[in-house]
Amino acid sequence: MDRRRDIARAAAYVAARRGELSLTQAALADTIGIDVKTLYNLESGARWPQARNRSAIERGLGWQAGDLERISKGGEPDPPLRQSGIPPQEGAPVKKWFLGELRRRSMTLADLTATLNALRVIAEHNDQTLAELLVESGLVDRDELLIRDQSDPASEAIARFHGAVETIAASPHLSPRQRRQIEDRAAEELQRIREEKGGDV
């Protein structure tokens, strides 16, 4: 049996699965705690990873233990790699605040991704969307899946405040000193609000 060919087969599956999850090599390596060179060497067919790294890769890809070896010998991952995949998220990486929240709760993106992928498989098996499965199974309420208006009332209020300050500061009845005082006070207030909101406004 040609070991180089076996590694190449596993490498193709890993690269395809990583693409399905919209993860770069660096992002996956960082998430599962291995050196990115390990992934690069596997996907380029240069080197078979050590057992502990294989386990981390399998976990990060949402596969079962032993799937890499199984694939290299001509088998399929369990569950098999789904053809539909996750909708591409080009330009929409996982937000840093979200990763921070996962870490704060001692959760990993890999575990969450694996769970979501398992739910997607169940949904597809029942000819449902993931949202339909979550509602029908009672895991979430329908209202929890509603997408709210993305406009931020706080940001809109700040914009109005800023416009009002500019209008007042432009008044011909103010002295230069009064105008500077108004602008300085407004700038201080905006900075205070930004700090309270974490710099998001």
Summary of the structure (lengths in Angstrom):
residues: 201
radius of gyration: 25.4
end to end distance: 60.4
largest distance: 89.7
contacts: 474
relative contact order: 0.07
helix: 62%
strand: 0%
